[in-house]
Amino acid sequence: MSLPHAARASDAGEFRLAAAAAGTLRAEGPLTFLTARRASELGLAALASAAGGALEVDCHGVTSSDSAGLAVLLEWLGAARRSGRSLRYTQLPQGLAALAHISDVQQLLERGV
């Protein structure tokens, strides 16, 4: 079964990580196998360059996600912990929260490091 053209186009969109308020980043677009490498690089760069100790990522703008996207969020938490920074996620989309729940990492994502 093939996906409609519109579904393929939206799933292949570009992931972005934009500065919102001080200490807050806004994740936008698909967080999937197709975008995981770029998302990983953007998040690690943001962690390295952000001023202050605490950082929050608002995930409200994540349009689709899968296990690779979840792995990226966990990778960012590990990088934050190793660098002595605080990181937490807000407004996780329902699908990503469900995947985190079945993977038994939902509390880690909600609590952060």
C-alpha positions as CSV (number, residue, x, y, z in Angstrom):
1,M,0.0,0.0,0.0
2,S,1.5,3.3,-1.0
3,L,1.0,6.6,0.9
4,P,-0.8,9.5,-0.8
5,H,1.6,12.1,-2.2
6,A,0.5,14.6,0.4
7,A,1.4,12.3,3.3
8,R,4.8,11.5,1.8
9,A,5.6,15.2,1.3
10,S,4.7,16.2,4.8
11,D,6.7,13.3,6.4
12,A,9.7,14.3,4.4
13,G,9.7,17.9,5.6
14,E,12.6,19.6,7.2
15,F,13.2,19.5,11.0
16,R,14.0,22.8,12.6
17,L,15.1,23.9,16.0
18,A,14.4,27.6,16.6
19,A,15.2,29.8,19.6
20,A,11.9,31.0,21.2
21,A,12.4,32.7,24.6
22,A,15.6,32.8,26.7
23,G,16.5,29.2,27.5
24,T,13.7,27.8,25.2
25,L,14.0,26.1,21.8
26,R,11.0,25.2,19.6
27,A,11.2,21.9,17.7
28,E,9.3,22.1,14.4
29,G,8.6,19.6,11.7
30,P,8.9,15.8,11.5
31,L,11.2,14.0,13.9
32,T,11.6,10.7,12.1
33,F,14.2,8.4,10.5
34,L,14.4,10.8,7.6
35,T,15.3,13.8,9.8
36,A,17.0,12.2,12.8
37,R,20.6,12.9,11.7
38,R,19.9,16.6,11.1
39,A,17.8,16.9,14.3
40,S,20.6,15.3,16.3
41,E,23.2,17.7,14.9
42,L,20.9,20.7,15.5
43,G,20.2,19.7,19.1
44,L,23.8,19.0,20.0
45,A,24.9,22.3,18.5
46,A,22.1,24.1,20.4
47,L,23.2,22.5,23.7
48,A,26.8,23.4,23.1
49,S,26.1,27.0,22.3
50,A,23.2,27.9,24.7
51,A,24.0,30.2,27.5
52,G,23.1,29.3,31.0
53,G,22.5,26.0,32.6
54,A,18.8,25.2,32.0
55,L,17.3,24.6,28.5
56,E,13.7,23.7,27.6
57,V,12.6,22.2,24.2
58,D,9.0,22.9,23.3
59,C,7.9,20.0,21.1
60,H,4.5,21.3,20.2
61,G,5.6,21.9,16.6
62,V,6.7,18.3,16.0
63,T,4.4,17.1,13.1
64,S,5.3,13.4,13.1
65,S,7.7,11.2,15.0
66,D,8.9,7.6,15.3
67,S,11.5,5.6,17.3
68,A,14.4,7.5,15.6
69,G,12.9,10.8,16.8
70,L,12.6,9.4,20.3
71,A,16.2,8.3,20.1
72,V,17.2,11.8,19.2
73,L,15.5,13.3,22.3
74,L,17.2,10.7,24.5
75,E,20.5,11.5,22.9
76,W,20.1,15.2,23.7
77,L,19.3,14.3,27.3
78,G,22.5,12.3,27.5
79,A,24.5,15.1,26.0
80,A,23.0,17.6,28.5
81,R,23.7,15.3,31.4
82,R,27.3,14.8,30.3
83,S,27.9,18.6,30.0
84,G,26.2,19.3,33.4
85,R,23.3,21.1,31.8
86,S,19.6,20.9,32.6
87,L,17.3,19.9,29.7
88,R,13.6,19.1,29.7
89,Y,10.9,18.7,27.1
90,T,7.4,20.3,27.0
91,Q,4.3,19.7,25.0
92,L,5.3,16.3,23.6
93,P,2.9,15.3,20.8
94,Q,0.5,12.5,21.7
95,G,2.2,10.0,19.4
96,L,5.7,10.7,20.7
97,A,4.4,10.5,24.3
98,A,2.8,7.1,23.6
99,L,6.0,5.8,22.0
100,A,8.0,7.0,25.1
101,H,5.4,5.3,27.3
102,I,5.7,1.9,25.7
103,S,9.5,2.3,25.6
104,D,9.4,3.1,29.4
105,V,11.1,6.5,29.0
106,Q,8.1,8.8,29.3
107,Q,9.0,9.9,32.8
108,L,12.6,10.6,31.8
109,L,11.4,12.8,28.9
110,E,8.9,14.7,31.1
111,R,11.3,15.1,34.0
112,G,14.4,15.8,32.0
113,V,17.9,16.0,33.4
